[in-house]
Amino acid sequence: MLRSALPLNALRAFEAAARHLNFTRAALELHISQAALSHQIRVLESRLQVVLFHRLARGVALTDEGAALYPMLNESFDRIAATLDRFTDGRYRETLNVGVVGTFAIGWLLPRLAQFGAAHPAIDLRLQTHNNRVDLAGEGLELTIRFGEGDWPGQHSTPVMAVRFAPLCAPALARTLHRPEDLAAHTLLRTYRQDEWSRWCAAAGIAPLDARGPVFDTSLAMAAAATAGAGVALLPVELFQQALDSGQLVRPFDLHIALGRYWLTRLRSRPESPAAQQFRRWLEQRVAQDAAAAD
């Protein structure tokens, strides 16, 4: 059937009636009379040479043919409505779903969201935080920012930010730390990455410390515990700069190690959308500007 010959009014009348299973409510929604709605449905039934509704004493029920037609029309009208809703203030707005590991979201991205919005007002950014474990396809994400080595199967990874890991703790605890060996007297907070403290000790040239402290699934929770004086946490310095500047956390030793970096990833099976490309470029530029300002 040619698109120019599509019976749009009849299809719209059928979709509303099938959704409500009531001709009166469908007619009210479409601002037409019930007689006009019934006429449009008869036109469609005649065009398709099928019966779409069983007329009941109270309301209507879909026939098998009507039940086969309804889901496709319902989805199509929803998609059209969603697309039209993206036109606001004379421009087309794109939606970009991005998953962000919580530490990066709180420590870097959220303070700069207003800058992204000002630079790209036509993109509706929708953020979903995670603890570094994420399923892009299953969670409907186009992009995700995560920490690691950039070797996730089936994903294209773009390096975003290298970070330095160093021991951070509350000021009172920091006053007892004069050399790395002093850490042995304190609780060492840790995440699921079990070799973090051993790698820092090796860099410091001391024997491995017995890390028996609580294990956290996010650096944010671990930092909160360190701020409360629960122990010393090995944290990415760049993402807790605000806590360091405010004095909530203290860095007792200058020594730091590299444990990985933050990456922007997307599925290789999906092309990069214009909105995703703009977000990636903005992210790269902002990180580069911050690094230049810190030098």
Salt bridges, closest charged atoms under 4 A:
GLU15 OE1 - ARG19 NH2 2.91
GLU29 OE2 - ARG19 NH2 2.83
GLU29 OE1 - HIS20 NE2 2.64
GLU45 OE2 - ARG55 NH1 3.36
ASP124 OD1 - ARG93 NH2 2.56
ASP182 OD1 - ARG179 NE 3.75
ASP195 OD2 - ARG199 NH1 3.55
GLU196 OE2 - ARG193 NE 2.77
ASP210 OD2 - ARG212 NE 2.62
GLU238 OE2 - ARG164 NE 2.58
GLU272 OE2 - ARG280 NE 2.71
GLU284 OE1 - ARG280 NH1 3.63
ASP290 OD2 - ARG112 NH2 2.92
ASP290 OD1 - ARG286 NH2 3.12
